[in-house]
Amino acid sequence: MTITIDEQLRAYIDPLTEDEFAALERSLLAEGCRDALVLWDDLLVDGHNRYGICQKHGIPFNTLQNDTFQSIDDVHLWMIDNHLGRRSVSDFQRGVLALRKKEIVAARLAQAQTRQASTEPAGTASPAQSGGDPPWTRETVARAARVSSATLGQIEKIQKTAAPELVGAVKSGIISINAAAAVASLPSERQIAAVAGGKKELRQAARQVREARLPPKPEQEEPPSDATPEQIEIHRLMLLVVALTEERNQLKKKVQHLTIALAEARSEQ
């Protein structure tokens, strides 16, 4: 049997960690390869790690042909859906996969609309208008990834602006998505330096970015020199209200930061 390995296809999904790979190897050695490897003709679609381990140790395995694939996009969509349903996939990985699916679905819809526009008279309803699949909105993608719309936006920002070292830190769980999105707004060299400094440095960098986004305190005007005692008292009370409001806002920010830090600490346990 000829099985072809496509390195780009193998790398389409994040590789297993060393611990995950070791656990899979122990399982295959103890129980054999129970799940069939999925092929498209001779191209290996699912089971790259199992195939490598089976080859290394001479473990027998079965294969299964998927005849529904018509293109490499079909293969990618199948791989994405297959991994989105797995519990072991992190929020960040699910977000990345769902965004990839959005790109494929959007490209297919655009191609279908272009073909329809070139073959049908003007004024004909588009596929979306005539009852086809709805477009993949941000909310749709977030639901597919099982994350909030805000978290999905942070994942998009990390993909676009984060240095590879910072992306690696998110994937390995060293930094949360929320904190990484904040650090990703820094210049690349500062991101890399923060990653090199470890968890403490990353958290400090994220906190500094969040604090820098706070609006500056308004300058306080002094009452006019000819102000009456009543006007001076009113001015003093207004300043007190402003100070108390600022104190309340700062306390709310501290609670938010503590909540985020607590969530990050729990995710690391």
C-alpha positions as CSV (number, residue, x, y, z in Angstrom):
1,M,0.0,0.0,0.0
2,T,1.3,3.4,-1.0
3,I,0.6,6.2,1.4
4,T,1.7,9.8,0.5
5,I,2.5,12.4,3.1
6,D,1.9,16.0,2.2
7,E,4.0,18.1,4.6
8,Q,1.7,21.2,4.2
9,L,-1.3,19.0,5.0
10,R,0.5,17.5,8.0
11,A,1.3,21.0,9.3
12,Y,-2.3,22.3,8.7
13,I,-3.2,21.3,12.2
14,D,-0.9,22.2,15.2
15,P,1.3,19.2,16.1
16,L,0.9,17.3,19.3
17,T,3.0,18.4,22.3
18,E,5.8,16.0,23.4
19,D,3.6,14.8,26.3
20,E,0.6,14.2,24.0
21,F,2.7,12.3,21.4
22,A,4.3,10.2,24.2
23,A,0.8,9.3,25.5
24,L,-0.4,8.4,22.0
25,E,2.7,6.2,21.5
26,R,2.0,4.4,24.8
27,S,-1.6,3.8,23.8
28,L,-0.8,2.4,20.4
29,L,1.9,0.1,21.9
30,A,-0.6,-1.2,24.5
31,E,-3.8,-1.4,22.5
32,G,-2.8,-1.3,18.8
33,C,-4.1,1.2,16.2
34,R,-7.9,1.0,16.7
35,D,-8.9,3.9,14.5
36,A,-8.4,3.7,10.7
37,L,-6.2,6.2,8.9
38,V,-8.2,8.4,6.6
39,L,-7.0,8.6,3.0
40,W,-7.9,10.6,-0.1
41,D,-6.7,8.2,-2.8
42,D,-3.1,7.6,-1.5
43,L,-2.9,11.0,0.3
44,L,-3.0,10.7,4.1
45,V,-5.5,13.1,5.5
46,D,-5.9,12.0,9.2
47,G,-3.6,10.0,11.3
48,H,-0.1,11.3,10.6
49,N,1.1,10.7,14.2
50,R,-0.5,7.3,14.3
51,Y,1.0,6.4,11.0
52,G,4.5,7.4,12.0
53,I,4.3,5.5,15.3
54,C,2.9,2.4,13.6
55,Q,5.7,2.5,11.0
56,K,8.3,2.9,13.8
57,H,7.1,0.0,15.8
58,G,5.6,-2.3,13.2
59,I,2.1,-1.9,14.5
60,P,-0.7,-3.0,12.1
61,F,-3.2,-0.4,11.0
62,N,-6.3,-0.1,8.8
63,T,-7.1,2.7,6.3
64,L,-10.4,4.2,5.2
65,Q,-11.0,6.0,1.9
66,N,-13.1,9.2,2.0
67,D,-14.8,9.5,-1.4
68,T,-16.6,12.7,-0.6
69,F,-13.5,14.9,-1.2
70,Q,-13.5,16.8,-4.4
71,S,-10.7,19.3,-3.8
72,I,-8.0,20.1,-1.2
73,D,-10.5,22.7,0.3
74,D,-12.8,19.8,1.0
75,V,-9.9,18.0,2.8
76,H,-9.1,21.2,4.8
77,L,-12.8,21.7,5.8
78,W,-13.0,18.0,6.9
79,M,-9.9,18.4,9.0
80,I,-11.1,21.6,10.6
81,D,-14.5,20.1,11.5
82,N,-12.8,17.0,12.8
83,H,-10.6,18.9,15.2
84,L,-13.2,21.5,16.2
85,G,-15.1,18.7,17.8
86,R,-12.2,17.4,19.9
87,R,-12.1,18.3,23.6
88,S,-8.3,18.5,23.7
89,V,-8.2,21.5,21.3
90,S,-7.5,24.8,23.1
91,D,-9.7,27.9,22.6
92,F,-6.9,29.6,20.6
93,Q,-6.6,26.6,18.3
94,R,-10.4,26.4,17.8
95,G,-10.5,30.1,17.0
96,V,-7.7,29.7,14.4
97,L,-9.4,26.7,12.8
98,A,-12.8,28.4,12.7
99,L,-11.2,31.5,11.1
100,R,-9.6,29.3,8.5
101,K,-13.0,27.7,7.8
102,K,-14.5,31.2,7.4
103,E,-11.9,32.0,4.7
104,I,-12.6,28.9,2.8
105,V,-16.4,29.3,3.0
106,A,-16.2,33.0,2.0
107,A,-13.9,32.2,-1.0
108,R,-16.3,29.5,-2.2
109,L,-19.3,31.8,-1.8
110,A,-17.5,34.5,-3.8
111,Q,-16.6,32.1,-6.5
112,A,-20.2,30.8,-6.7
113,Q,-21.6,34.4,-6.9
114,T,-19.1,35.2,-9.7
115,R,-20.1,32.1,-11.7
116,Q,-23.8,32.9,-11.2
117,A,-23.3,36.5,-12.2
118,S,-21.6,35.5,-15.5
119,T,-24.3,32.9,-16.4
120,E,-27.6,34.4,-15.2
121,P,-29.5,37.6,-16.2
122,A,-29.1,40.8,-14.1
123,G,-31.4,41.0,-11.1
124,T,-31.3,37.3,-10.3
125,A,-31.1,36.6,-6.6
126,S,-27.7,35.6,-5.2
127,P,-27.2,32.2,-3.4
128,A,-27.4,33.9,0.0
129,Q,-30.6,35.7,-1.1
130,S,-32.2,32.6,-2.5
131,G,-32.0,30.5,0.7
132,G,-28.4,29.2,0.5
133,D,-26.1,28.9,3.5
134,P,-25.8,32.1,5.5
135,P,-22.5,34.0,5.5
136,W,-20.0,33.2,8.2
137,T,-20.4,36.3,10.4
138,R,-18.2,36.9,13.4
139,E,-20.9,35.4,15.7
140,T,-21.1,32.3,13.5
141,V,-17.4,31.8,13.6
142,A,-17.3,32.4,17.4
143,R,-20.0,29.8,17.9
144,A,-18.1,27.3,15.8
145,A,-15.0,27.9,17.9
146,R,-17.0,27.8,21.1
147,V,-15.5,31.2,22.2
148,S,-17.0,34.6,22.7
149,S,-17.0,37.2,19.9
150,A,-14.6,39.3,21.9
151,T,-12.2,36.4,22.3
152,L,-12.4,35.7,18.6
153,G,-11.4,39.3,17.9
154,Q,-8.4,38.9,20.2
155,I,-7.4,35.7,18.3
156,E,-7.6,37.6,15.0
157,K,-5.4,40.4,16.4
158,I,-2.8,37.8,17.7
159,Q,-2.7,36.2,14.2
160,K,-2.2,39.6,12.5
161,T,0.2,41.4,14.8
162,A,1.8,38.9,17.2
163,A,5.4,37.9,16.8
164,P,5.9,34.1,16.3
165,E,7.4,33.8,19.7
166,L,4.2,35.3,21.3
167,V,2.0,33.0,19.2
168,G,4.1,30.1,20.5
169,A,3.6,31.3,24.1
170,V,-0.2,31.4,23.6
171,K,-0.3,27.9,22.1
172,S,1.8,26.5,24.9
173,G,-0.4,28.1,27.6
174,I,2.3,30.4,28.9
175,I,0.0,33.5,28.4
176,S,-3.7,33.8,28.0
177,I,-5.5,35.0,24.8
178,N,-6.6,38.2,26.5
179,A,-3.1,39.1,27.7
180,A,-1.5,38.1,24.5
181,A,-3.8,40.3,22.5
182,A,-2.6,43.2,24.7
183,V,1.1,42.4,24.3
184,A,0.6,42.0,20.5
185,S,0.0,45.7,20.2
186,L,3.6,46.3,21.2
187,P,6.5,46.4,18.7
188,S,7.8,43.0,17.7
189,E,11.1,43.3,19.6
190,R,9.3,44.2,22.8
191,Q,7.0,41.2,22.4
192,I,10.0,38.9,21.9
193,A,11.7,40.4,25.0
194,A,8.5,39.8,27.1
195,V,8.3,36.2,26.0
196,A,12.0,35.7,26.8
197,G,11.3,37.1,30.3
198,G,8.7,34.4,31.0
199,K,5.2,34.6,32.6
200,K,5.9,37.4,35.0
201,E,7.3,39.6,32.3
202,L,4.4,38.8,29.9
203,R,1.8,39.7,32.5
204,Q,3.6,42.9,33.4
205,A,3.7,43.9,29.7
206,A,0.0,43.2,29.3
207,R,-0.8,45.2,32.4
208,Q,1.3,48.2,31.1
209,V,-0.6,48.1,27.8
210,R,-4.0,48.1,29.5
211,E,-3.0,50.9,31.8
212,A,-1.7,53.0,28.9
213,R,-5.1,52.7,27.3
214,L,-6.8,54.4,30.2
215,P,-7.9,58.0,29.4
216,P,-5.8,60.8,30.9
217,K,-7.1,62.6,34.0
218,P,-8.7,65.9,33.1
219,E,-6.9,69.0,34.2
220,Q,-8.7,70.7,37.1
221,E,-9.4,74.4,36.7
222,E,-9.1,76.8,39.7
223,P,-12.1,78.9,40.6
224,P,-11.9,82.5,39.5
225,S,-10.3,84.9,41.9
226,D,-13.5,86.9,42.4
227,A,-15.6,83.7,43.2
228,T,-18.0,83.9,46.1
229,P,-17.8,81.4,49.0
230,E,-20.7,79.6,47.6
231,Q,-19.1,79.2,44.2
232,I,-15.9,78.1,45.9
233,E,-17.8,75.4,47.8
234,I,-19.6,74.3,44.7
235,H,-16.3,74.0,42.9
236,R,-14.8,72.0,45.8
237,L,-17.7,69.6,45.7
238,M,-17.5,69.2,41.9
239,L,-13.8,68.3,42.3
240,L,-14.7,65.8,45.0
241,V,-17.3,64.2,42.7
242,V,-14.7,63.9,39.9
243,A,-12.1,62.4,42.3
244,L,-14.6,59.9,43.6
245,T,-15.7,58.9,40.1
246,E,-12.1,58.4,39.1
247,E,-11.5,56.3,42.2
248,R,-14.5,54.2,41.4
249,N,-13.3,53.7,37.8
250,Q,-9.9,52.7,39.0
251,L,-11.3,50.2,41.4
252,K,-13.4,48.7,38.6
253,K,-10.3,48.4,36.5
254,K,-8.5,46.7,39.3
255,V,-11.3,44.2,39.8
256,Q,-11.3,43.5,36.0
257,H,-7.5,42.9,36.1
258,L,-7.8,40.7,39.1
259,T,-10.5,38.7,37.5
260,I,-8.4,38.2,34.4
261,A,-5.3,37.3,36.5
262,L,-7.4,34.8,38.5
263,A,-8.8,33.2,35.3
264,E,-5.2,33.0,33.9
265,A,-4.0,31.4,37.1
266,R,-6.8,28.8,37.0
267,S,-6.1,28.0,33.4
268,E,-2.5,27.2,34.2
269,Q,-3.4,24.7,37.0
